[in-house]
Amino acid sequence: MKTLLAIIITATFSFGCAMLEGEQTTTDTGGGGATSAPTGGGDSTPTVVADSSVTGQRISLGGDDPVTGFTCAIKPDNTVQCWGSDWAGQVNSIPTDLGTVTSIGTGPFHACAVKTDGTAKCWGYLAGQVNIPTDLGPVSSIKGGTGHTCAIKTDGNVKCWGSDSYGQSTVPNNLGPVSSFDSSKYNNCAVKIDGTAQCWGSDSYDQSTVPNDLGPVSSISAGLSHTCAIKTDGTVQCWGQSTVPNDLGPVSSISAGFGANTCAVKTDGTAQCWALNSPATVPADLGPVSSISAGYDHFCAVKTDGSIQCWGSDLSGESTVPAELR
């Protein structure tokens, strides 16, 4: 059995450290995913957070369609391995000086990682999003969109760079430190430390318009045309182009993909996925999982034994998990 962990609590966006008082942790891997986290509490200067979307993300899915799909994971030795489409060098051009990392995050065409010293490094499609700002400083996690990248600094504040065509790289002045965060193609969403959700960037599908009846949430995940949040009672609410299955029940982890699909880990460890107004297949042999990630048209889960299983589109080998990680 592989010992790949789905989350590192002690070191690091989804993408750690000590937990805030009253926090609870769960696991997640999302290519557009985040998991349950602290419910807030009023401390305006947290130094750490427990949500895997802002701590140690161990696997992340990218791609803008089935042809460009790819997957990146942190191996048991804390080095990075990617597979699938190498359309922009995101698979075969991992920096030789990357070394060991604590968190991985992908956009549709690029990948980023947080090194063990807290510095960030990106590779793949170059449109400004892979150029790390010189004033970034140490970060705990990192996540990418189509032309932008965002990182959570060790003080919990968010910094974004790259394309700002939809305002996705302009972090709202009133955001403050966050307890959960996710980026999609053209927008971002976060959970503030008081448990309220805030999104910015593209709102073409109302994916950035937080519902008035949402209430406090513990985790959030942004997809291309929809956003989903885990409420503090464990139930899920989605907005934009998505609905929540009636039989979903409470969950511990959720991932909204770059396509119109979503996956969640239920509190009993089983996985459930759905597309816009329809179910999405989960392999019958998947078994209990600790985290799950939805890409554009492929999915991956970290099983409770630490091994990885992927399914869905495999046109570029994005669902063919390397033997040493199965």
C-alpha positions as CSV (number, residue, x, y, z in Angstrom):
1,M,0.0,0.0,0.0
2,K,1.2,3.4,-0.8
3,T,1.6,5.9,2.0
4,L,0.7,9.0,0.0
5,L,-1.3,11.2,2.3
6,A,-4.3,13.2,1.2
7,I,-3.4,16.1,3.5
8,I,-0.6,17.4,5.5
9,I,-1.9,19.2,8.6
10,T,1.5,20.2,9.9
11,A,2.8,22.0,6.9
12,T,0.6,23.6,4.6
13,F,-4.2,25.8,-0.5
14,S,-5.4,23.2,-1.6
15,F,-4.1,22.9,-2.6
16,G,-0.4,23.5,7.9
17,C,0.3,24.0,10.9
18,A,-1.4,24.2,14.2
19,M,-5.2,24.6,14.1
20,L,-7.3,27.5,15.1
21,E,-9.3,26.9,18.3
22,G,-12.4,24.9,17.5
23,E,-11.2,23.7,14.1
24,Q,-11.8,20.3,12.7
25,T,-10.1,18.8,9.7
26,T,-11.0,16.6,6.9
27,T,-9.2,15.7,3.6
28,D,-9.4,16.8,0.1
29,T,-7.4,16.9,-3.2
30,G,-9.4,19.0,-5.6
31,G,-8.4,20.2,-9.0
32,G,-11.1,22.5,-8.2
33,G,-11.7,21.2,-4.7
34,A,-11.7,22.2,-1.1
35,T,-12.7,20.4,2.1
36,S,-14.2,21.2,5.5
37,A,-12.3,23.5,7.7
38,P,-12.7,25.8,10.7
39,T,-16.0,27.6,11.2
40,G,-14.3,30.8,12.1
41,G,-14.2,32.3,15.5
42,G,-13.2,35.9,15.2
43,D,-9.4,35.8,15.3
44,S,-8.4,38.4,12.7
45,T,-4.8,37.3,12.5
46,P,-4.7,33.5,12.1
47,T,-1.3,32.0,11.3
48,V,-2.7,28.7,10.0
49,V,-5.9,27.1,8.8
50,A,-6.9,23.4,8.7
51,D,-8.9,23.1,5.4
52,S,-6.9,21.1,2.9
53,S,-7.7,23.8,0.3
54,V,-5.5,26.1,2.3
55,T,-3.2,23.4,3.7
56,G,-1.5,20.5,1.9
57,Q,-3.1,19.5,-1.4
58,R,-1.5,16.2,-2.5
59,I,-3.2,15.8,-5.9
60,S,-4.6,18.2,-8.4
61,L,-6.3,17.9,-11.8
62,G,-5.8,20.2,-14.8
63,G,-6.9,20.6,-18.4
64,D,-9.5,22.6,-20.3
65,D,-10.9,19.6,-22.2
66,P,-10.4,15.9,-22.5
67,V,-7.4,16.4,-24.8
68,T,-5.5,18.6,-22.4
69,G,-6.3,16.8,-19.2
70,F,-3.5,16.1,-16.8
71,T,-2.9,15.1,-13.2
72,C,-0.2,16.0,-10.7
73,A,0.5,14.4,-7.3
74,I,2.9,14.6,-4.5
75,K,4.7,11.2,-4.1
76,P,5.4,9.6,-0.7
77,D,8.9,11.1,-0.9
78,N,7.3,14.6,-1.3
79,T,8.5,15.0,-4.8
80,V,6.1,15.8,-7.7
81,Q,4.9,13.5,-10.4
82,C,2.6,14.6,-13.3
83,W,1.0,12.6,-16.1
84,G,-1.4,13.2,-19.0
85,S,-1.3,16.0,-21.6
86,D,2.0,17.9,-21.9
87,W,0.4,20.5,-24.1
88,A,2.2,23.4,-22.3
89,G,5.0,21.6,-20.6
90,Q,3.0,21.1,-17.4
91,V,3.9,17.4,-17.2
92,N,7.4,16.9,-18.6
93,S,8.8,20.3,-17.6
94,I,8.7,20.0,-13.8
95,P,11.6,22.3,-12.7
96,T,14.7,20.3,-11.9
97,D,15.3,22.4,-8.8
98,L,11.8,21.9,-7.5
99,G,12.9,19.5,-4.8
100,T,10.4,18.4,-2.1
101,V,7.1,20.1,-1.7
102,T,4.2,20.4,0.7
103,S,1.3,21.4,-1.6
104,I,0.4,21.1,-5.3
105,G,-2.1,23.1,-7.4
106,T,-3.0,23.2,-11.1
107,G,-4.8,25.4,-13.5
108,P,-6.1,24.2,-16.9
109,F,-2.6,24.6,-18.5
110,H,0.0,25.0,-15.7
111,A,1.0,23.6,-12.4
112,C,2.4,25.1,-9.2
113,A,3.9,23.8,-6.0
114,V,4.9,25.0,-2.6
115,K,8.4,23.9,-1.7
116,T,9.3,22.8,1.8
117,D,10.9,26.2,2.5
118,G,7.5,27.9,1.8
119,T,8.5,29.4,-1.6
120,A,6.4,28.8,-4.6
121,K,7.3,27.6,-8.1
122,C,5.1,27.3,-11.2
123,W,5.6,25.8,-14.7
124,G,3.6,25.2,-17.9
125,Y,1.7,27.7,-20.0
126,L,3.3,31.1,-19.7
127,A,0.9,34.1,-19.6
128,G,2.0,35.8,-16.4
129,Q,0.5,33.2,-14.1
130,V,3.7,31.2,-13.8
131,N,5.8,34.2,-12.9
132,I,6.0,34.3,-9.1
133,P,5.8,37.9,-7.7
134,T,9.1,38.9,-6.1
135,D,7.2,40.2,-3.1
136,L,5.1,37.0,-2.6
137,G,7.0,35.7,0.5
138,P,6.3,32.3,2.1
139,V,3.0,30.6,1.3
140,S,1.1,27.6,2.5
141,S,-0.7,26.7,-0.6
142,I,-1.3,27.6,-4.3
143,K,-4.0,27.2,-6.9
144,G,-4.3,28.2,-10.6
145,G,-6.9,29.3,-13.1
146,T,-6.6,29.7,-16.8
147,G,-4.4,32.7,-16.8
148,H,-4.0,33.5,-13.2
149,T,-2.6,32.0,-10.0
150,C,-3.4,32.6,-6.3
151,A,-1.5,31.7,-3.2
152,I,-2.4,31.7,0.4
153,K,0.4,33.3,2.4
154,T,1.4,32.0,5.8
155,D,-0.6,34.8,7.5
156,G,-3.8,33.5,5.8
157,N,-4.0,36.4,3.3
158,V,-4.5,35.7,-0.4
159,K,-2.3,37.1,-3.2
160,C,-3.2,36.6,-6.9
161,W,-1.3,37.4,-10.1
162,G,-1.5,37.0,-13.9
163,S,-4.5,37.7,-16.1
164,D,-7.1,40.1,-14.6
165,S,-9.5,40.2,-17.5
166,Y,-12.4,39.4,-15.2
167,G,-10.9,40.9,-12.0
168,Q,-9.9,37.5,-10.9
169,S,-6.4,38.6,-9.8
170,T,-7.7,41.6,-7.9
171,V,-8.2,40.4,-4.3
172,P,-11.0,42.3,-2.6
173,N,-9.8,44.7,0.0
174,N,-12.3,43.4,2.5
175,L,-11.4,39.7,2.1
176,G,-8.8,39.4,5.0
177,P,-7.4,36.0,6.1
178,V,-9.3,33.0,4.8
179,S,-10.0,29.5,6.1
180,S,-10.8,27.9,2.7
181,F,-10.0,28.9,-0.8
182,D,-10.3,27.7,-4.4
183,S,-9.6,29.1,-7.9
184,S,-11.4,28.1,-11.1
185,K,-10.7,29.2,-14.7
186,Y,-11.7,32.9,-14.3
187,N,-12.8,33.3,-10.7
188,N,-11.9,32.6,-7.1
189,C,-13.9,31.8,-4.0
190,A,-12.9,31.9,-0.3
191,V,-14.4,31.3,3.2
192,K,-13.5,34.2,5.5
193,I,-12.6,33.4,9.1
194,D,-16.1,34.4,10.2
195,G,-17.5,31.6,8.0
196,T,-19.0,33.8,5.3
197,A,-18.2,33.1,1.6
198,Q,-16.9,35.6,-0.9
199,C,-16.2,35.1,-4.6
200,W,-14.7,37.4,-7.3
201,G,-13.9,37.3,-10.9
202,S,-16.1,36.0,-13.7
203,D,-19.8,35.8,-12.9
204,S,-21.1,34.7,-16.3
205,Y,-23.1,31.8,-14.8
206,D,-23.7,33.4,-11.4
207,Q,-21.0,31.3,-10.0
208,S,-19.5,34.2,-8.1
209,T,-22.8,35.5,-6.7
210,V,-23.0,34.0,-3.2
211,P,-26.6,33.2,-2.3
212,N,-28.1,35.3,0.4
213,D,-29.4,32.2,2.2
214,L,-26.1,30.4,2.3
215,G,-25.2,31.0,5.9
216,P,-21.9,30.1,7.5
217,V,-19.8,27.5,5.7
218,S,-16.7,25.5,6.4
219,S,-15.3,25.0,2.9
220,I,-15.8,26.1,-0.7
221,S,-14.9,24.9,-4.1
222,A,-15.0,26.8,-7.4
223,G,-15.8,25.3,-10.8
224,L,-16.0,26.7,-14.3
225,S,-19.7,27.6,-14.1
226,H,-20.6,26.7,-10.6
227,T,-19.5,26.9,-7.0
228,C,-20.2,24.6,-4.1
229,A,-19.8,25.1,-0.4
230,I,-20.0,22.8,2.6
231,K,-22.2,24.3,5.3
232,T,-21.3,24.0,8.9
233,D,-23.8,21.1,9.3
234,G,-22.0,19.2,6.6
235,T,-24.7,19.7,3.9
236,V,-23.8,21.1,0.5
237,Q,-25.2,24.1,-1.3
238,C,-24.2,24.9,-4.9
239,W,-25.0,27.9,-7.1
240,G,-24.5,28.7,-10.8
241,Q,-24.9,25.8,-13.2
242,S,-25.2,23.0,-10.6
243,T,-27.7,21.2,-8.5
244,V,-27.1,19.0,-5.4
245,P,-28.4,15.4,-5.6
246,N,-31.2,14.7,-3.1
247,D,-29.4,11.6,-1.8
248,L,-26.1,13.3,-1.1
249,G,-26.4,13.9,2.6
250,P,-23.6,15.4,4.7
251,V,-20.1,15.4,3.2
252,S,-16.5,15.9,4.4
253,S,-15.0,17.0,1.1
254,I,-16.1,18.5,-2.2
255,S,-14.5,19.4,-5.5
256,A,-16.1,21.4,-8.3
257,G,-14.4,20.7,-11.6
258,F,-13.3,22.8,-14.5
259,G,-16.2,21.2,-16.3
260,A,-19.8,21.1,-15.2
261,N,-19.1,18.3,-12.7
262,T,-18.7,17.9,-9.0
263,C,-17.5,15.2,-6.7
264,A,-17.9,14.8,-2.9
265,V,-16.7,12.4,-0.2
266,K,-19.6,11.5,2.1
267,T,-19.1,11.2,5.8
268,D,-19.1,7.4,5.5
269,G,-16.1,7.6,3.1
270,T,-17.9,6.8,-0.1
271,A,-17.6,9.0,-3.1
272,Q,-20.4,10.5,-5.1
273,C,-20.1,12.5,-8.4
274,W,-22.6,14.4,-10.5
275,A,-22.7,16.5,-13.6
276,L,-25.1,19.2,-14.5
277,N,-28.6,17.7,-13.8
278,S,-27.3,14.1,-14.0
279,P,-25.2,11.6,-12.1
280,A,-21.5,10.9,-12.9
281,T,-20.2,7.3,-12.6
282,V,-18.0,6.4,-9.7
283,P,-16.0,3.1,-10.1
284,A,-17.7,0.2,-8.3
285,D,-14.3,-0.9,-7.0
286,L,-13.3,2.5,-5.6
287,G,-14.0,1.7,-2.0
288,P,-13.6,4.2,0.8
289,V,-11.7,7.4,0.0
290,S,-10.2,10.2,2.0
291,S,-10.3,12.8,-0.7
292,I,-11.5,13.4,-4.3
293,S,-10.8,15.8,-7.1
294,A,-12.8,16.6,-10.2
295,G,-11.1,17.9,-13.4
296,Y,-12.7,18.8,-16.7
297,D,-13.7,15.3,-17.6
298,H,-11.6,13.0,-15.4
299,F,-11.6,12.3,-11.7
300,C,-9.1,11.1,-9.1
301,A,-9.5,10.0,-5.5
302,V,-7.0,9.2,-2.7
303,K,-8.1,6.0,-1.1
304,T,-7.9,5.4,2.6
305,D,-4.8,3.3,2.1
306,G,-3.1,6.2,0.4
307,S,-3.2,4.9,-3.2
308,I,-4.6,6.9,-6.0
309,Q,-7.4,5.8,-8.4
310,C,-8.5,7.9,-11.4
311,W,-11.3,7.4,-13.9
312,G,-13.1,9.2,-16.7
313,S,-11.5,10.6,-19.8
314,D,-8.1,9.1,-20.5
315,L,-7.4,10.6,-24.0
316,S,-4.0,11.9,-22.9
317,G,-3.3,9.4,-20.2
318,E,-4.6,11.7,-17.5
319,S,-6.5,8.8,-15.7
320,T,-3.6,6.3,-16.0
321,V,-2.1,6.5,-12.6
322,P,1.6,5.6,-12.5
323,A,2.2,2.1,-11.1
324,E,4.0,3.3,-8.0
325,L,1.0,5.5,-6.9
326,R,-1.8,2.9,-7.4
